Amino acid sequence: MTVTAFYNRMAGDWRGTCNLWFGPGEPVRTCDTEARVRAIAGDAYHLMTYRWVFEGEAKEGALFLGGHEEAATATWGDSWHMAPDPMVCQGLLEDGGAKLVFPGNYPTGPDTPDWGWRTELTWVDGDGLIMEAYNITPEGEEAIAVRAEYRRA
């Protein structure tokens, strides 16, 4: 499977459940989520927009997706904690085309090292899509932050 074929397969409307973790040992917080993926700019790119509600407040995010063959690019931002600067990630297809993995970095302050972030999009059960994201400390320790499980709406 190519990156473009992966994105084309994602096209459509999705609904699911999102689990959020604020750190190792923290309780999971669960909410409903919905997403929409569509081809844009003459099918040269894809845009994934998604929404969820956290503690009664609506949140939204977007992944601007590009790439070809096995190499992928994602520009990610959301209304919760990424603004005003989006994160640009370079990724690759893995697991025989069943998973796209996008590592990236984000700043935590003027005098502290950047932290890592890895987003994974994985096909499951034929037509299910999982979006997972991991925080990575400057020392390389990883902890899951987000797991959204989607089914076609």
C-alpha distance (Angstrom), angle and dihedral (degrees) to the residues before:
residue distance angle dihedral
M1 . . .
T2 3.80 . .
V3 3.79 126.1 .
T4 3.81 89.7 -108.5
A5 3.82 90.9 52.2
F6 3.83 89.3 49.3
Y7 3.81 90.6 53.2
N8 3.82 92.7 44.8
R9 3.79 89.4 53.0
M10 3.84 88.9 53.2
A11 3.82 93.0 55.2
G12 3.79 113.4 120.0
D13 3.79 140.9 46.4
W14 3.80 123.6 -46.0
R15 3.82 137.1 -170.7
G16 3.75 130.3 -171.0
T17 3.76 151.7 117.0
C18 3.78 127.2 -65.3
N19 3.79 125.4 -154.3
L20 3.81 118.1 -160.9
W21 3.81 128.3 -164.8
F22 3.81 123.0 -170.7
G23 3.78 94.6 -164.4
P24 3.78 144.4 -30.8
G25 3.78 110.4 -52.5
E26 3.80 92.8 15.0
P27 3.82 117.5 127.0
V28 3.78 117.4 -100.3
R29 3.80 116.8 -109.2
T30 3.80 115.5 -151.4
C31 3.80 129.7 -158.8
D32 3.78 140.7 157.7
T33 3.79 118.4 -95.8
E34 3.78 137.8 -172.9
A35 3.79 131.6 -166.9
R36 3.78 140.0 -172.8
V37 3.81 125.8 -157.6
R38 3.77 121.7 -168.6
A39 3.77 138.6 166.3
I40 3.81 114.4 -114.0
A41 3.82 138.8 -178.0
G42 3.78 95.4 34.8
D43 3.82 91.9 -42.9
A44 3.82 91.0 -60.2
Y45 3.83 91.5 120.4
H46 3.78 140.7 17.2
L47 3.78 129.2 -137.6
M48 3.79 122.2 -152.2
T49 3.80 114.2 -166.8
Y50 3.78 121.2 -178.3
R51 3.80 139.6 179.7
W52 3.76 138.0 -161.9
V53 3.80 138.4 163.0
F54 3.79 120.8 -121.1
E55 3.81 119.5 -170.3
G56 3.80 90.4 -21.4
E57 3.81 95.4 -49.0
A58 3.81 122.1 112.1
K59 3.81 115.3 -125.3
E60 3.79 131.1 -174.6
G61 3.78 139.7 -172.7
A62 3.78 142.1 179.5
L63 3.78 139.7 -150.6
F64 3.81 116.4 -158.1
L65 3.80 102.8 -156.2
G66 3.79 130.3 -159.9
G67 3.77 140.1 149.6
H68 3.78 139.8 96.8
E69 3.80 140.5 -125.4
E70 3.84 104.0 -0.3
A71 3.83 100.7 -27.3
A72 3.80 118.7 87.6
T73 3.79 138.6 -177.3
A74 3.79 126.8 -156.0
T75 3.77 129.1 -176.2
W76 3.79 108.9 -162.7
G77 3.76 133.5 -169.6
D78 3.78 137.8 153.4
S79 3.79 141.6 -176.2
W80 3.77 94.0 -115.5
H81 3.78 109.0 62.9
M82 3.81 113.1 -24.1
A83 3.81 100.4 73.1
P84 2.96 132.4 145.1
D85 3.82 98.2 16.9
P86 3.80 120.7 46.1
M87 3.80 121.2 -142.9
V88 3.80 117.0 -118.5
C89 3.80 114.5 -152.4
Q90 3.80 133.4 -175.2
G91 3.78 114.3 -149.0
L92 3.78 147.4 173.6
L93 3.77 139.5 -143.0
E94 3.80 113.3 -107.1
D95 3.80 138.5 178.7
G96 3.80 94.3 40.4
G97 3.80 92.6 -53.1
A98 3.83 96.4 -48.6
K99 3.82 94.4 110.0
L100 3.81 137.9 41.7
V101 3.81 115.2 -158.3
F102 3.82 121.4 -163.0
P103 3.83 116.9 -175.5
G104 3.79 118.6 -169.0
N105 3.80 144.1 155.9
Y106 3.78 135.1 -125.2
P107 3.80 133.4 -166.9
T108 3.80 120.1 -111.6
G109 3.79 99.4 -174.3
P110 3.79 144.3 -33.3
D111 3.83 95.3 -86.8
T112 3.80 100.7 33.8
P113 3.80 132.0 79.7
D114 3.79 120.7 -103.3
W115 3.78 119.4 -96.7
G116 3.77 123.7 -133.3
W117 3.78 126.7 -119.4
R118 3.78 127.7 -169.6
T119 3.79 124.4 -167.3
E120 3.80 119.6 -165.1
L121 3.80 126.4 -168.5
T122 3.81 111.7 -165.0
W123 3.80 133.4 -179.8
V124 3.82 114.6 -135.0
D125 3.79 135.7 176.9
G126 3.80 94.3 4.7
D127 3.80 98.8 -70.8
G128 3.79 106.8 22.8
L129 3.79 122.3 107.3
I130 3.80 126.1 -156.8
M131 3.79 122.7 -164.4
E132 3.80 112.9 -164.8
A133 3.79 128.2 176.9
Y134 3.78 129.4 -167.9
N135 3.81 131.9 -161.6
I136 3.80 113.8 -139.7
T137 3.80 120.7 -161.9
P138 3.82 120.4 -138.1
E139 3.83 85.4 -103.5
G140 3.82 91.0 57.7
E141 3.82 99.6 -105.6
E142 3.82 111.4 146.2
A143 3.80 130.1 -152.0
I144 3.78 129.0 174.8
A145 3.81 113.1 -111.3
V146 3.82 104.0 172.0
R147 3.80 137.3 19.9
A148 3.79 116.0 176.9
E149 3.80 117.0 -180.0
Y150 3.81 112.9 -160.5
R151 3.80 135.4 -170.5
R152 3.79 125.1 -174.6
A153 3.78 111.7 -86.6
